Amino acid sequence: FIISDTGGGHRSAANAVISALSATGAEVTCEMVDLLKASGLPGIQNAPELYAFFSSGHIWLHNFLFRLSNTSWFMDTASRLLYGFARNRIHKVIDAFGPDLVVVIHPLAVRPMCTYRDEFGSPWPVVTIVTDLISVHASWLSPCADLYLLSTPESVAIAKQHGVLTPKIKMTGFPVHPRFYSLQPDREIARKQLEIDSNRFTLLLTSGGAGGGQVEVLVSELERECPQCTLLVVTGRNQFLFRKLTERRSASSHTHVYGFIDNMEQLMAACDAVITKAGPGTIMEAAAQRRPLILTGAVGLQEEGNIRFVIDSGIGIHCPSPSAVSKQVHSLMNGSFHSNLPMVFPVAGTHSIADQLLSIMGH
């Protein structure tokens, strides 16, 4: 599995698929490698730090680069150039694994892995799991990959526009970890497990693995305007934000702050609604658990289509300002909104993805 920790979504998707593969009982060994870090290239190897930089106040630069690079020609050219510099490091990393199948879950790794496979005549196929729902960037899409596993009709249409042939496309649904759609404890039990008040309306506030966005402002707004609510605030890898929120003297006793966690499904089970940016992983996890979504915005153009997806699917609403968020919370508390995702396509496609991978390997 080829990933990069630009946010938390790529690693989470890989873990979800690995869990589903393990549950099948098939004898499959799974490994993960951060190819961008392993490349050793300045800038590329620091992709997680750059993503955190973009998502914490420099979205304009991210959007400029998104638009500049969003063509197959640009990505083909840039990938050839970067591969030339990183070729020996990539060769060393992949040879150490000796894979039978390479699953790419990061857009910047698709072309380099196909180039490597073709150059050395490697027998293994390249399967790409696209984790963007609507605004799929050209970097994901190359006719050279052997199979594309996609989540939505919109992403399938974009793949075809970039020259991916129909036989190489499967719409499987999103790789949501089985923990989110397996049998979950009810709200009261989940709240007791977390040691929070079981009788208060509870909000989960998160902003992705990098912990960007307007989390601090939202916490202050909700504590002031919705004092009857319990807040579960996840700051991800943003240690500065974690310290700032935990050290506040004015913090409510019903505000609970968490850093980077591995029990998000438990927090979702405990909450009545999820407040988040428009990251695809959190959206689909909340949809799997039937928790209404309040989207605060998008980190870059690749997430903007997700806002429309959430609204059109009937699973949430977009509230671009803190005051709009607190007003929507009051509406939720009054029972005026219910999550109602039409099942026109699969939400959690994890087991379907696992079946596709096993089929390719002859299992």
C-alpha positions as CSV (number, residue, x, y, z in Angstrom):
1,F,0.0,0.0,0.0
2,I,1.5,3.3,-1.2
3,I,0.4,6.2,1.0
4,S,1.5,9.6,2.4
5,D,0.5,11.2,5.6
6,T,-0.8,14.4,4.0
7,G,-3.7,14.6,6.4
8,G,-4.9,11.3,7.9
9,G,-7.1,10.0,5.1
10,H,-4.7,8.0,3.0
11,R,-3.4,5.9,5.9
12,S,-6.9,5.5,7.3
13,A,-8.1,4.2,3.9
14,A,-5.2,1.7,3.8
15,N,-5.9,0.5,7.3
16,A,-9.6,0.1,6.4
17,V,-8.8,-2.1,3.4
18,I,-6.1,-4.1,5.3
19,S,-8.7,-4.8,8.1
20,A,-11.2,-6.0,5.5
21,L,-8.6,-8.2,3.9
22,S,-7.7,-9.7,7.3
23,A,-11.3,-10.5,8.0
24,T,-11.6,-12.6,4.9
25,G,-9.1,-15.1,6.3
26,A,-7.0,-15.0,3.1
27,E,-3.3,-15.5,3.5
28,V,-2.2,-12.0,2.5
29,T,0.6,-10.0,4.0
30,C,0.0,-6.2,3.8
31,E,2.7,-3.5,4.2
32,M,2.5,0.3,4.0
33,V,5.1,2.7,2.6
34,D,5.1,6.5,2.4
35,L,6.6,6.8,-1.1
36,L,6.8,10.6,-0.9
37,K,8.9,10.5,2.2
38,A,11.0,7.7,0.8
39,S,11.7,9.6,-2.4
40,G,14.2,11.9,-0.6
41,L,13.2,14.8,-2.8
42,P,13.1,18.3,-1.2
43,G,9.5,19.4,-0.9
44,I,8.1,16.0,-1.9
45,Q,9.5,14.2,1.1
46,N,8.0,17.0,3.3
47,A,4.5,16.6,1.8
48,P,2.8,16.1,5.2
49,E,4.3,19.3,6.6
50,L,3.4,21.2,3.4
51,Y,-0.2,19.9,3.7
52,A,-0.4,21.1,7.3
53,F,1.0,24.5,6.1
54,F,-1.6,24.8,3.3
55,S,-4.5,23.8,5.5
56,S,-3.7,26.2,8.3
57,G,-4.2,29.5,6.5
58,H,-2.6,29.2,3.1
59,I,-5.5,27.7,1.1
60,W,-5.0,30.2,-1.7
61,L,-1.6,28.8,-2.5
62,H,-3.0,25.3,-2.4
63,N,-5.8,26.2,-4.8
64,F,-3.3,28.0,-7.1
65,L,-1.2,24.8,-7.3
66,F,-4.3,22.7,-7.7
67,R,-5.5,24.6,-10.8
68,L,-2.0,24.9,-12.3
69,S,-1.4,21.1,-12.1
70,N,-4.9,19.8,-12.9
71,T,-4.2,18.4,-16.4
72,S,-2.9,15.1,-17.5
73,W,-0.2,16.7,-19.5
74,F,1.2,18.6,-16.5
75,M,1.1,15.6,-14.2
76,D,2.7,13.3,-16.9
77,T,5.5,15.8,-17.3
78,A,6.1,16.6,-13.6
79,S,6.0,12.9,-12.8
80,R,8.6,12.0,-15.4
81,L,10.9,14.7,-14.0
82,L,10.4,13.7,-10.4
83,Y,10.8,10.0,-11.1
84,G,14.1,10.7,-12.8
85,F,15.5,12.2,-9.6
86,A,13.9,9.6,-7.2
87,R,14.2,6.5,-9.3
88,N,17.0,4.8,-7.3
89,R,15.3,5.4,-4.0
90,I,12.0,4.1,-5.3
91,H,13.7,1.1,-6.7
92,K,15.4,0.3,-3.4
93,V,12.1,0.7,-1.4
94,I,9.9,-1.4,-3.7
95,D,12.5,-4.1,-4.2
96,A,12.8,-4.5,-0.4
97,F,9.1,-5.4,-0.3
98,G,8.9,-7.7,-3.4
99,P,5.2,-7.1,-3.8
100,D,2.6,-9.2,-5.7
101,L,0.3,-6.3,-5.9
102,V,0.8,-2.5,-5.4
103,V,-2.2,-0.5,-4.2
104,V,-1.8,3.2,-4.5
105,I,-3.8,5.5,-2.2
106,H,-2.1,8.8,-2.9
107,P,-2.4,10.8,-6.1
108,L,1.3,11.7,-6.4
109,A,2.4,8.1,-6.4
110,V,0.2,6.7,-9.2
111,R,2.4,7.6,-12.1
112,P,5.8,6.9,-10.5
113,M,4.6,3.3,-9.6
114,C,3.4,2.7,-13.1
115,T,6.7,4.0,-14.5
116,Y,8.7,1.8,-12.2
117,R,6.6,-1.3,-13.1
118,D,7.0,-0.7,-16.8
119,E,10.7,0.2,-16.7
120,F,11.7,-3.0,-14.8
121,G,9.1,-5.3,-16.3
122,S,7.6,-6.0,-12.9
123,P,4.7,-8.5,-13.0
124,W,2.6,-6.9,-10.3
125,P,-0.5,-4.8,-11.2
126,V,-1.1,-1.2,-9.9
127,V,-4.5,-0.6,-8.4
128,T,-5.5,2.9,-7.4
129,I,-8.0,3.6,-4.7
130,V,-9.2,7.2,-5.2
131,T,-10.2,8.8,-1.9
132,D,-11.6,12.0,-3.4
133,L,-15.4,11.9,-3.8
134,I,-16.2,14.6,-6.4
135,S,-13.3,17.0,-7.3
136,V,-10.8,14.4,-8.4
137,H,-7.5,15.9,-9.4
138,A,-5.7,14.8,-12.6
139,S,-2.8,13.5,-10.5
140,W,-4.9,10.5,-9.5
141,L,-5.8,9.5,-13.0
142,S,-3.5,7.8,-15.5
143,P,-4.4,5.2,-18.2
144,C,-1.3,3.3,-17.1
145,A,-2.8,2.0,-13.9
146,D,-4.5,-1.4,-14.1
147,L,-7.6,-0.8,-12.0
148,Y,-9.3,2.2,-10.4
149,L,-11.6,1.7,-7.4
150,L,-13.9,4.8,-7.1
151,S,-16.6,6.0,-4.7
152,T,-19.1,8.0,-6.7
153,P,-20.6,8.4,-10.2
154,E,-19.0,11.8,-10.4
155,S,-15.5,10.4,-9.8
156,V,-16.1,7.7,-12.4
157,A,-17.1,10.4,-15.0
158,I,-13.9,12.3,-14.3
159,A,-11.7,9.2,-14.6
160,K,-13.2,8.6,-18.1
161,Q,-12.5,12.2,-19.1
162,H,-8.8,11.6,-18.3
163,G,-8.6,8.6,-20.5
164,V,-9.1,5.8,-18.1
165,L,-10.9,3.0,-20.0
166,T,-14.2,1.7,-18.7
167,P,-13.0,-1.9,-18.0
168,K,-10.4,-0.4,-15.6
169,I,-13.0,1.3,-13.5
170,K,-15.0,-0.2,-10.6
171,M,-17.3,1.9,-8.4
172,T,-16.9,0.2,-5.1
173,G,-17.8,2.8,-2.5
174,F,-15.4,4.5,-0.1
175,P,-12.9,2.6,2.1
176,V,-14.5,3.2,5.5
177,H,-13.0,1.2,8.3
178,P,-15.3,-1.7,9.3
179,R,-15.3,-0.4,12.8
180,F,-17.6,2.4,11.6
181,Y,-20.3,0.2,10.2
182,S,-20.0,-2.9,12.3
183,L,-22.2,-3.2,15.4
184,Q,-21.7,-0.1,17.4
185,P,-22.6,0.7,21.1
186,D,-25.6,3.0,21.4
187,R,-25.0,6.6,22.4
188,E,-25.5,6.1,26.2
189,I,-23.0,3.2,26.4
190,A,-20.5,5.0,24.2
191,R,-20.8,8.1,26.5
192,K,-20.3,6.0,29.6
193,Q,-17.2,4.5,28.0
194,L,-15.8,8.0,27.3
195,E,-16.9,9.1,30.8
196,I,-19.0,12.0,29.6
197,D,-22.5,13.1,30.6
198,S,-24.9,10.7,29.0
199,N,-27.8,13.2,29.1
200,R,-26.3,16.1,27.2
201,F,-26.6,16.8,23.5
202,T,-23.1,15.9,22.2
203,L,-21.1,17.4,19.3
204,L,-18.0,15.9,17.7
205,L,-15.8,18.7,16.3
206,T,-12.9,17.7,14.1
207,S,-10.9,19.1,11.3
208,G,-8.9,16.2,9.8
209,G,-5.5,14.7,10.7
210,A,-3.7,18.0,10.3
211,G,-6.1,19.8,12.7
212,G,-6.5,22.9,10.5
213,G,-9.5,25.1,10.0
214,Q,-11.3,27.3,12.5
215,V,-11.5,24.8,15.4
216,E,-10.5,27.2,18.2
217,V,-13.1,29.9,17.1
218,L,-15.8,27.2,16.8
219,V,-15.1,25.9,20.3
220,S,-15.5,29.4,21.7
221,E,-18.7,30.0,19.7
222,L,-20.3,26.7,20.8
223,E,-19.3,27.1,24.4
224,R,-20.9,30.5,24.5
225,E,-24.0,29.9,22.3
226,C,-24.7,26.3,23.1
227,P,-23.6,25.9,26.8
228,Q,-26.0,22.9,27.2
229,C,-23.9,20.8,24.8
230,T,-20.9,18.5,25.4
231,L,-18.1,19.1,22.9
232,L,-15.7,16.4,21.8
233,V,-12.9,18.2,20.1
234,V,-10.3,16.3,18.0
235,T,-7.2,18.3,17.1
236,G,-5.4,15.6,15.1
237,R,-1.6,16.1,14.8
238,N,-1.9,19.8,15.6
239,Q,-0.1,19.8,18.9
240,F,-0.1,23.6,19.2
241,L,-3.9,23.6,18.9
242,F,-4.2,20.8,21.4
243,R,-2.1,22.7,24.0
244,K,-4.0,25.9,23.4
245,L,-7.4,24.3,23.9
246,T,-6.4,22.3,26.9
247,E,-4.7,25.2,28.7
248,R,-7.5,27.6,28.4
249,R,-8.7,28.9,31.8
250,S,-12.2,29.6,30.4
251,A,-12.7,26.1,29.1
252,S,-16.0,24.5,29.8
253,S,-16.0,21.4,32.0
254,H,-18.1,19.8,29.2
255,T,-15.4,20.4,26.5
256,H,-13.2,17.4,26.0
257,V,-10.1,17.8,23.9
258,Y,-8.3,14.9,22.1
259,G,-5.2,14.8,20.0
260,F,-4.6,12.3,17.2
261,I,-6.8,9.3,18.1
262,D,-7.6,5.8,17.0
263,N,-11.1,5.6,18.4
264,M,-13.0,8.0,16.2
265,E,-15.8,5.5,15.7
266,Q,-16.4,5.5,19.5
267,L,-16.6,9.3,19.5
268,M,-19.0,9.2,16.6
269,A,-21.1,6.7,18.3
270,A,-21.3,9.0,21.4
271,C,-22.2,12.1,19.5
272,D,-25.5,13.5,18.1
273,A,-23.8,15.4,15.2
274,V,-20.4,15.8,13.6
275,I,-18.9,19.3,12.8
276,T,-16.1,19.1,10.4
277,K,-14.4,20.3,7.3
278,A,-15.4,18.6,4.0
279,G,-12.8,15.8,4.2
280,P,-14.0,12.7,2.4
281,G,-13.0,10.2,5.2
282,T,-14.9,11.9,8.0
283,I,-17.9,12.5,5.7
284,M,-18.2,8.8,4.8
285,E,-17.6,7.6,8.3
286,A,-20.4,9.9,9.6
287,A,-22.7,8.7,6.8
288,A,-21.9,5.0,7.7
289,Q,-22.9,5.8,11.4
290,R,-25.9,7.9,10.3
291,R,-24.7,11.0,12.1
292,P,-25.8,14.4,10.6
293,L,-23.0,16.5,9.3
294,I,-22.3,20.2,9.7
295,L,-19.6,21.2,7.3
296,T,-17.6,24.3,8.1
297,G,-15.7,24.6,4.8
298,A,-13.3,22.9,2.5
299,V,-9.5,22.6,2.7
300,G,-8.7,23.4,-0.9
301,L,-10.5,22.9,-4.2
302,Q,-10.3,19.1,-3.9
303,E,-12.8,19.2,-1.0
304,E,-15.2,21.8,-2.4
305,G,-17.2,19.3,-4.4
306,N,-17.8,17.3,-1.2
307,I,-19.9,20.2,0.2
308,R,-22.4,19.8,-2.7
309,F,-22.2,16.0,-2.2
310,V,-23.3,16.2,1.4
311,I,-26.1,18.7,0.8
312,D,-27.4,16.8,-2.3
313,S,-27.2,13.5,-0.5
314,G,-29.3,14.9,2.4
315,I,-26.8,13.9,5.1
316,G,-25.8,17.4,6.2
317,I,-25.6,21.1,5.7
318,H,-22.9,23.7,5.0
319,C,-22.4,26.4,7.7
320,P,-19.5,28.6,6.7
321,S,-19.4,30.8,9.8
322,P,-19.3,29.9,13.5
323,S,-22.6,31.7,14.1
324,A,-24.2,29.6,11.4
325,V,-22.9,26.5,13.1
326,S,-24.3,27.4,16.5
327,K,-27.7,28.2,14.9
328,Q,-27.7,24.8,13.1
329,V,-26.9,23.0,16.4
330,H,-30.0,24.6,17.9
331,S,-32.0,23.4,15.0
332,L,-30.6,19.9,15.5
333,M,-31.5,20.0,19.1
334,N,-35.0,20.8,18.2
335,G,-35.2,17.8,15.9
336,S,-35.5,19.8,12.6
337,F,-32.9,17.8,10.6
338,H,-32.4,14.1,10.2
339,S,-29.6,12.3,8.2
340,N,-31.2,10.5,5.3
341,L,-28.6,9.2,2.8
342,P,-30.3,7.7,-0.3
343,M,-28.6,4.3,-1.0
344,V,-28.1,5.0,-4.7
345,F,-24.5,3.9,-4.4
346,P,-22.5,2.2,-1.7
347,V,-21.2,4.3,1.2
348,A,-18.7,1.9,2.8
349,G,-17.1,0.0,0.0
350,T,-14.3,-1.6,2.0
351,H,-15.3,-5.2,1.6
352,S,-16.0,-4.7,-2.1
353,I,-12.5,-3.2,-2.4
354,A,-11.0,-6.2,-0.6
355,D,-12.8,-8.6,-2.9
356,Q,-11.4,-6.8,-5.9
357,L,-7.8,-7.0,-4.6
358,L,-8.2,-10.7,-3.7
359,S,-9.6,-11.4,-7.2
360,I,-6.6,-9.8,-8.9
361,M,-4.3,-11.9,-6.8
362,G,-6.2,-15.1,-7.6
363,H,-7.7,-15.7,-4.2
